[in-house]
Amino acid sequence: MRIKPFHLAKFSLSPKSLLMVSVSIAALSGCASQMDSAEDQTSATSSTAQTIQHDVKAQQQALVKKEATQRHNANRLQERKAQSSLVMESMVGHAQPSVSYQMAAPAGLAARGQMHPKYPPHPDYQDVIQHEVDREKYAEVTPNPIKSVLENPVSTFSIDVDTGAYSNVRRMLNQGRIPPKDAVRVEEMINYFDYQYDSPNSASTPFSVHTELASAPWSEEHVLLKVGLKGYDVETTERPSANLVFLLDVSGSMNAPNKLPLLKKSLLMLTNTLNEQDRVSIVVYAGASGVVLEPTEGNQRFKIEQAMNALKAGGSTNGQAGIQLAYQLAEQAFVENGINRVMLATDGDFNVGTSDVEALKALIEKKRKKGISLTTLGFGSGNYNDHLMEQLADVGNGNYAYIDTLHEARKVLVEEITSTLMTIAKDVKIQLEFNPQWVAEYRLIGYENRMLAREDFNNDKVDAGEIGAGHTVTAIYELALQGQGGQRLEPLRYQDAVSDVQQKGKKPSELGFLKLRYKQPDENKSKLLEVPINASKDYDSFDQASEDFRFSAVVAGFGQKLRNDKYLPEFQYQDMINIAQQAKGNDPFGYRNEFVQLLRLAESLDSVK
């Protein structure tokens, strides 16, 4: 009896059923072997066995393909949910600012270094994550040392309005890890928050100066001196016309939900604030660069949105060519007496082409002198180049922000758009001379990469930071006052003799003397502003200080704690939480409340290191 071959692929059978069919056919073949010749027997059995093996394999492959399709569809569903959460964030505004974009990301993103604080990655992914973290680039920061007033009575530095370090630190904490110490720039954490300084009365003096002295929250033997600047505010309706060139990185490294998709949504939020007097251009770069949108009126939102939505990530990165093309467009649409700015949005991963940082900085400096500034907006993680983003913005007379969520995009590009775009003073320098009759030692908290030589203060060729309309800038000094027991430096052998000479003619009523130099945006000669700082033995205790003083002091302490700063005494997280909660004050957008939540999160992460 011959068994006619048939194809199991016509039927949808499970592997178990296929096995049973195979056994049954083998049994039938055994019966046939007793009735037919040995040659026919061998031929029929061999043919049937081969057919069965082929069809079983095909059926198994089909099952594997089906399971893969189901997994793919499930992942797509998770991604769509993550994207929906982004849209909801933009609609909700700042109702829950502590929720980060990464927290909504699919679980599969853990393999790319994005860690959910509640659901840590599988142990098998830990090496991958650590590799991604190690690829991020930060400039080394060494804390400012303690200075003796008798030896070094003058402190000179450039202001800094960047906030990128704070939002980057927030991103890492929300991902479930303590940031590397060089990612923490304390001055940028302090300046992330707005403080209630009185505004100047007119634009002729572009900023007001405020000082406050009170006890330090981490040491009874030290006091803090807070120096604050408030820029002249300009109403949105009074803002000059803007010529903006969006220089967008669309290389393969931007192919992640928290990079190009977030970038596009962020810049579309900005364009909603523009009008027909403004101009928008879009330049993209990957292996090569190109113009996606020629200079277009700011109210042509549909045209701008179409150009933005067409962008896809792919290829390697040649940022040098893109920057050159962006400046060409900026010069083409240049607005006299207006805002001319290139806005570079990237992860900073310049890995192809002319990536010489000094050459890039030289180009940006040249265009800055022609009236075209540069703002950098950072996105993403894993390969993020924080160091480069900060450097380019500094040279370009612009500011640097890190965008980790739509909440942050709204803060930088909508709520603070006038401050972000409109410079009211450039090359702003601060010089503070301390009176040795009152102050024995001091240290400036933060601003390590903004320190200037004493002689640089009067040199108008030395570049310094810019301040935007309505910006606040805050610097905090820790002081050891005479006779309070806070000195940490060993006294010099001949200190008394030097002290007698230096103190002659000093005004005992002054703690110090503050000088500021700045230039108007369209001028090259600086102006000088001088403010004496009055001294008093009855300075406020920390509890009696203003809410802004107490809150900024906690932010400064938190930054130093994250850096494991050797100058910071023991400062418990719970103490910081209690102070921050009591000093939140008016917090309409929830930024200070979010900070309290970050303190709680850092405390939990720090306890399991």
Order of alpha helices (4+ residues) and beta strands (2+ residues): alpha-alpha-alpha-beta-beta-alpha-alpha-beta-beta-beta-alpha-beta-beta-alpha-alpha-beta-alpha-beta-alpha-beta-alpha-alpha-beta-beta-beta-beta-alpha-beta-beta-alpha-alpha-alpha
